[in-house]
Amino acid sequence: DQQAYEAAMQQTTVLRGKRQYNEAVSVAMKYVEIAKSNDNASYMLATVGSMQEEQNDQKSALETYRKAEKRAGRDVLGIAYGIARTSDRKSVV
């Protein structure tokens, strides 16, 4: 699983650098579907959320960060920051 994660993350990073977000998200989500490690899946989902933020799609980013939060076993703080950045603070209790 670690090797598949590293390959998917590398490909996602290259595509993201070229601003090919749709392709990058597709690679990331394909990995998430087969991920055996919740930590790796969570981190990949957080990466997708970050790309959605870069595209000013706050609603999708928030949904994706919430998915990452559910799968997270560690590094929840980074995901929490993503949720905070993309939430409508009036509706968050």
PAKOL-873808 format. One line per field, with one value per residue: x, y, z of N, C-alpha, C, O, CB in turn. Coordinates in pm, 1 decimal. Each point is the difference from the previous one (the first is absolute). Glycine has a CB too. Example, Ala and Ser with C-alpha at 12.3 -4.5 7.8 and 13.67 -1.06 7.14 Angstrom:
nX: c(1319.0;154.2) $
nY: c(-569.0;222.3) $
nZ: c(780.0;-196.6) $
caX: c(-89.0;82.0) $
caY: c(119.0;119.0) $
caZ: c(0.0;6.0) $
cX: c(90.0;-77.0) $
cY: c(120.0;109.0) $
cZ: c(0.0;73.0) $
oX: c(103.6;50.9) $
oY: c(-1.9;110.8) $
oZ: c(66.5;16.9) $
cbX: c(-292.8;67.5) $
cbY: c(-115.4;-173.6) $
cbZ: c(58.1;-231.4) $
//
This chain:
nX: c(82.4;291.6;-16.1;-284.2;97.7;232.3;-174.3;-210.7;214.5;137.6;-267.9;-86.5;263.5;-31.9;-289.3;69.8;218.8;-221.1;-216.2;-63.2;-243.8;-89.9;266.8;2.5;-280.6;81.8;238.3;-171.4;-222.2;197.3;112.3;-287.0;-56.7;251.2;4.9;82.5;4.9;-311.9;286.0;-48.6;-299.2;83.0;208.3;-201.7;-215.9;217.0;59.4;-304.2;-3.5;232.9;-153.0;-256.6;178.1;100.0;-310.0;-65.1;-102.2;-50.9;-172.7;241.4;157.5;-228.9;-11.8;308.5;9.0;-226.6;181.2;240.1;-176.5;-54.6;316.7;111.0;148.5;107.6;-76.1;-291.9;201.2;-50.0;-309.2;-25.1;116.0;-220.3;-232.9;100.9;1.0;-311.0;-173.9;-199.9;204.6;-326.7;32.3;227.7;-207.7) $
nY: c(-120.0;124.3;-41.8;139.4;257.8;59.1;-12.3;206.9;215.7;7.8;57.8;235.0;163.2;5.4;114.4;237.1;112.7;32.0;186.2;-357.3;122.5;-235.8;-154.1;45.4;-130.6;-261.7;-69.0;32.2;-201.9;-244.3;17.4;-8.8;-284.4;-135.4;150.5;-301.3;301.9;85.1;137.8;-6.5;99.2;258.9;94.7;-25.4;187.6;227.9;2.7;57.4;247.6;135.6;-9.7;140.4;247.4;38.7;46.0;252.7;-335.3;184.2;-249.3;-185.7;87.8;-105.8;-282.6;-47.0;68.9;-220.5;-225.9;76.5;-44.1;-304.7;-70.1;146.4;-272.8;312.3;287.5;73.5;258.9;-23.3;-35.9;260.0;181.3;-109.3;75.6;296.1;50.0;-81.8;134.3;191.8;92.4;-18.1;-323.1;-34.2;-90.2) $
nZ: c(0.0;-48.4;-312.9;-26.5;159.0;-193.9;-264.7;102.5;87.8;-285.1;-149.3;192.3;-55.6;-310.7;9.0;195.1;-198.7;-231.1;211.6;-39.3;259.9;-183.4;49.6;311.1;42.4;-161.9;189.2;258.2;-78.3;-82.9;298.2;126.1;-138.9;153.3;312.6;109.6;131.2;125.4;-58.0;-306.7;13.5;157.9;-210.8;-244.9;140.3;45.6;-316.7;-61.3;194.4;-157.0;-277.7;126.0;95.6;-296.2;-91.1;242.9;97.3;322.8;-90.1;-56.9;260.8;184.2;-136.5;43.3;308.9;51.4;-138.2;190.2;257.1;-75.5;-23.7;286.0;102.8;20.3;-41.2;210.7;-53.8;-308.9;41.8;181.7;-233.9;-197.9;191.4;23.7;-312.4;-30.0;261.3;-152.1;285.7;-41.7;16.4;253.6;255.0) $
caX: c(-82.4;85.3;55.7;-109.5;-25.2;108.5;-12.1;-117.6;29.0;95.3;-72.7;-92.1;79.8;43.4;-118.2;-39.7;97.4;-35.0;-137.2;-90.8;-68.8;-93.0;78.9;60.9;-105.6;-34.0;105.6;-10.4;-120.6;19.1;78.2;-83.3;-89.6;70.5;89.7;-14.1;33.3;-86.1;84.4;36.2;-122.6;-36.2;92.5;-29.6;-123.6;34.6;65.5;-108.9;-66.4;87.8;-11.5;-131.6;14.3;74.7;-93.9;-107.0;-119.1;-0.6;-98.7;57.4;115.9;-50.2;-50.2;114.4;69.0;-80.9;28.5;135.6;-10.6;-57.6;98.2;127.1;44.3;99.9;8.7;-133.0;11.0;3.2;-134.6;-83.7;27.6;-69.5;-142.6;-21.0;16.2;-104.2;-132.8;-76.7;9.4;-130.0;-74.7;77.8;-20.9) $
caY: c(120.0;118.6;24.3;53.4;135.2;88.9;18.9;84.7;134.5;61.9;34.6;107.2;120.8;47.5;54.1;121.0;101.7;44.1;49.3;-96.3;-41.7;-111.2;-121.6;-25.1;-50.7;-134.1;-90.6;-7.7;-72.2;-142.1;-57.7;-6.5;-115.0;-126.4;17.3;-89.1;80.1;116.5;119.2;42.3;43.9;127.5;101.5;21.1;78.2;136.9;58.5;34.1;117.1;114.5;37.7;61.2;136.5;77.1;31.6;77.6;-82.9;-19.4;-100.8;-132.7;-16.3;-33.2;-137.7;-89.9;2.0;-78.7;-141.1;-25.7;-3.8;-129.3;-106.0;36.0;-63.6;93.3;128.2;57.0;144.4;55.7;-13.5;96.5;132.4;5.1;14.1;136.8;95.7;-12.3;-1.4;121.7;0.8;23.5;-124.6;-98.5;11.7) $
caZ: c(0.0;8.1;-133.2;-82.1;50.6;-43.0;-145.0;-24.8;50.1;-92.3;-121.9;36.4;20.0;-132.9;-68.7;72.6;-37.8;-136.1;13.3;-61.6;121.6;-21.1;-11.0;131.2;88.6;-46.8;47.6;145.9;40.4;-33.8;108.4;121.2;-15.4;24.3;114.2;114.8;117.6;19.9;9.7;-135.3;-67.5;59.6;-49.1;-141.8;-3.1;39.3;-117.4;-92.5;57.8;-21.2;-141.2;-17.8;52.8;-98.7;-107.9;64.7;17.7;144.7;39.1;-26.7;88.1;133.4;-5.4;-11.3;129.3;95.1;-31.4;50.7;146.0;37.8;-22.5;63.9;121.8;52.5;-70.5;-11.1;11.0;-134.8;-55.8;72.5;-58.6;-128.0;27.8;49.2;-110.3;-101.1;62.4;26.3;145.3;60.7;7.7;73.8;145.4) $
cX: c(86.7;57.7;-106.4;-31.6;105.6;-6.4;-116.3;25.4;96.6;-70.5;-95.9;74.5;45.4;-116.9;-47.2;93.1;-25.5;-141.2;-101.1;-79.2;-92.9;74.5;62.0;-101.8;-37.4;101.7;-12.8;-119.1;7.1;81.9;-87.2;-91.1;68.1;86.7;-31.3;25.2;-92.8;80.9;36.2;-121.6;-41.7;88.7;-25.9;-128.8;26.2;69.6;-103.7;-73.1;80.0;-5.5;-134.1;-0.7;71.0;-88.3;-120.1;-131.6;-8.0;-95.2;55.2;118.4;-44.5;-49.7;115.6;79.3;-77.2;20.2;137.0;-1.8;-51.5;101.4;128.0;26.4;102.0;-6.8;-136.8;6.2;0.9;-136.8;-93.4;22.1;-70.2;-149.0;-29.0;8.7;-119.7;-141.6;-61.7;-12.4;-132.2;-75.8;73.8;-18.5;97.9) $
cY: c(126.3;36.0;59.7;143.4;97.9;27.9;92.6;143.1;72.3;45.4;115.8;132.6;59.5;64.2;129.7;115.8;56.7;58.3;-86.0;-66.0;-119.0;-132.6;-38.2;-58.1;-142.7;-102.8;-20.7;-84.4;-148.5;-68.7;-19.3;-123.0;-131.9;3.6;-98.9;75.7;121.0;128.8;52.2;51.0;137.3;112.2;31.1;81.4;145.4;72.9;41.5;124.5;126.8;48.0;66.3;142.2;89.6;42.9;79.4;-75.2;-39.3;-110.7;-141.7;-27.1;-41.2;-144.4;-99.6;-3.7;-81.1;-150.6;-38.9;-14.7;-136.0;-113.1;20.3;-81.5;88.5;127.8;63.0;152.4;67.0;-4.0;99.5;141.5;16.1;19.2;142.7;102.5;0.4;4.2;138.9;5.3;26.1;-129.9;-107.7;22.4;-89.4) $
cZ: c(0.0;-136.8;-92.5;41.2;-51.9;-149.9;-33.7;45.6;-93.4;-127.7;26.2;13.2;-132.1;-73.8;64.7;-36.5;-138.6;-4.8;-77.5;112.8;-20.1;-6.5;134.3;97.6;-39.3;48.7;150.7;42.8;-37.3;108.5;124.8;-5.6;35.2;125.8;111.0;129.4;9.5;10.0;-138.9;-76.5;50.1;-52.7;-146.9;-14.8;39.7;-114.5;-103.5;50.4;-22.8;-146.3;-28.0;54.8;-101.1;-116.6;51.0;9.4;147.3;43.5;-20.7;90.8;139.6;4.4;-2.5;129.6;104.4;-23.8;53.5;151.0;47.4;-13.2;79.5;125.4;69.6;-82.1;-22.3;3.2;-137.4;-65.6;68.1;-52.3;-134.2;17.0;44.6;-112.8;-93.5;55.9;0.5;151.0;69.6;20.1;78.3;149.4;70.9) $
oX: c(-34.1;8.0;29.2;-26.3;-32.8;24.1;13.0;-39.3;-16.3;22.0;-11.6;-48.1;-4.5;13.8;-38.4;-45.3;31.3;-50.1;-101.7;16.3;-3.2;-42.4;3.0;29.8;-23.3;-38.0;6.4;12.5;-55.1;-27.0;5.0;-23.3;-65.3;62.2;-115.7;-48.9;-5.9;-45.5;-10.9;8.9;-41.3;-48.8;8.3;-7.6;-56.7;-19.4;11.0;-28.6;-55.7;-1.4;-7.8;-63.5;-40.9;25.9;-97.3;-107.0;28.6;31.1;-8.7;17.5;58.1;30.2;-4.2;43.3;60.6;6.4;18.0;68.5;46.6;-5.1;83.7;-88.7;19.8;-74.8;-26.8;-91.6;-67.9;-38.8;-84.4;-95.1;-54.7;-61.9;-97.2;-78.3;-32.7;-96.6;68.3;-76.8;-14.4;-80.3;-57.1;21.3;0.3) $
oY: c(98.3;117.6;92.3;85.4;107.6;112.8;88.9;94.9;119.1;111.7;90.9;103.4;121.7;109.3;94.2;112.8;115.8;34.7;49.6;-118.2;-90.0;-99.4;-117.3;-95.1;-84.2;-106.6;-112.8;-84.8;-84.3;-114.5;-105.1;-64.8;-92.3;-100.3;-20.4;-38.4;82.2;105.8;119.7;100.2;85.7;107.8;115.6;89.1;92.0;120.3;106.6;91.1;105.6;120.2;94.1;88.8;114.0;101.5;19.8;60.7;-113.8;-75.9;-84.0;-111.8;-90.4;-72.8;-103.4;-107.1;-67.1;-78.4;-108.8;-85.6;-52.6;-97.3;-90.1;-21.8;-8.9;7.0;55.1;66.7;100.9;93.7;61.5;77.2;106.3;77.1;61.2;94.9;103.5;0.2;102.0;-75.9;-33.2;-12.8;-105.8;109.8;-6.0) $
oZ: c(-65.8;-35.7;-76.1;-84.6;-49.9;-43.1;-84.2;-67.9;-26.4;-47.0;-82.2;-46.2;-18.5;-55.0;-69.3;-19.7;-27.7;-107.0;-48.5;30.4;84.0;59.0;37.3;72.2;86.8;48.4;48.8;88.4;70.7;36.2;63.9;102.1;48.8;34.8;36.8;106.2;-91.4;-43.4;-26.6;-71.0;-78.0;-34.2;-41.4;-84.6;-58.9;-17.7;-60.6;-77.6;-30.2;-26.5;-79.0;-56.9;-22.3;-64.7;-72.7;-4.7;37.3;91.8;89.5;48.5;60.1;94.6;66.6;42.5;83.4;94.7;54.7;56.0;101.0;75.1;7.0;82.5;121.2;-97.5;-106.7;-48.0;-19.2;-69.8;-65.1;-12.0;-29.3;-73.3;-44.4;-4.0;-58.1;-76.3;8.6;59.1;117.6;92.5;26.5;51.4;123.0) $
cbX: c(-146.3;47.8;133.1;-68.6;-74.5;118.2;84.8;-109.9;-21.8;162.3;30.6;-99.0;79.9;161.6;-28.3;-45.9;133.0;202.7;195.0;141.1;18.2;-113.1;43.8;131.5;-64.3;-72.0;147.1;95.4;-75.0;15.1;203.6;29.2;-55.0;-62.5;137.8;119.9;246.2;-120.1;102.4;177.7;-30.8;-30.4;162.1;123.8;-74.7;39.9;193.0;2.3;-47.0;151.3;159.6;-44.4;47.7;180.3;169.7;216.4;-16.9;26.8;-176.8;-92.9;68.5;-93.6;-201.2;-32.4;35.1;-177.7;-161.6;29.6;-87.9;-218.7;-178.7;63.6;-63.2;225.7;233.3;-4.3;192.6;275.9;124.9;102.7;276.5;237.1;80.4;172.2;278.2;257.2;1.7;-53.9;245.2;74.6;-47.1;146.9;-243.6) $
cbY: c(-224.7;-176.5;-283.1;-317.5;-205.1;-201.7;-316.9;-294.8;-198.1;-255.2;-328.8;-269.8;-211.5;-290.3;-326.8;-253.3;-229.8;-210.5;180.7;77.1;323.5;253.2;172.8;282.8;318.8;206.9;189.5;309.1;296.7;167.9;214.0;317.5;217.9;62.2;261.3;-156.4;-157.7;-252.5;-202.9;-266.9;-324.6;-228.0;-192.5;-306.5;-299.8;-193.9;-247.9;-335.0;-252.6;-204.6;-283.1;-315.3;-204.9;-225.4;-227.5;143.0;25.8;315.4;244.4;127.1;261.9;313.8;183.0;153.3;293.4;265.7;122.5;213.4;300.9;180.3;60.9;250.8;-218.1;-196.6;-136.7;-271.2;-130.9;-164.6;-306.2;-224.3;-101.5;-221.9;-305.3;-163.9;-135.6;-131.2;-294.8;71.2;109.3;237.9;163.7;-124.6;58.8) $
cbZ: c(187.1;273.1;108.5;56.2;256.2;228.7;47.4;94.1;262.2;140.7;2.3;164.3;237.8;44.6;5.2;209.6;172.5;12.8;77.8;-229.8;-9.1;-181.1;-276.7;-112.6;-52.8;-249.9;-234.5;-71.3;-97.8;-282.8;-156.4;-80.9;-226.3;-280.1;-94.3;-247.2;76.7;158.9;245.5;71.2;49.8;238.7;207.7;25.1;112.6;257.4;102.1;11.8;201.8;211.6;16.9;71.1;257.1;129.9;-45.9;-79.5;-277.8;-66.3;-149.3;-286.1;-193.2;-58.3;-187.6;-287.8;-139.1;-84.2;-261.2;-247.9;-98.4;-147.8;-233.0;-173.5;-220.0;175.7;-4.3;157.0;233.5;49.9;13.7;215.1;146.2;-22.3;107.7;225.1;72.7;-54.6;134.0;-283.1;-144.4;-197.9;-243.1;-239.2;-153.9) $
//
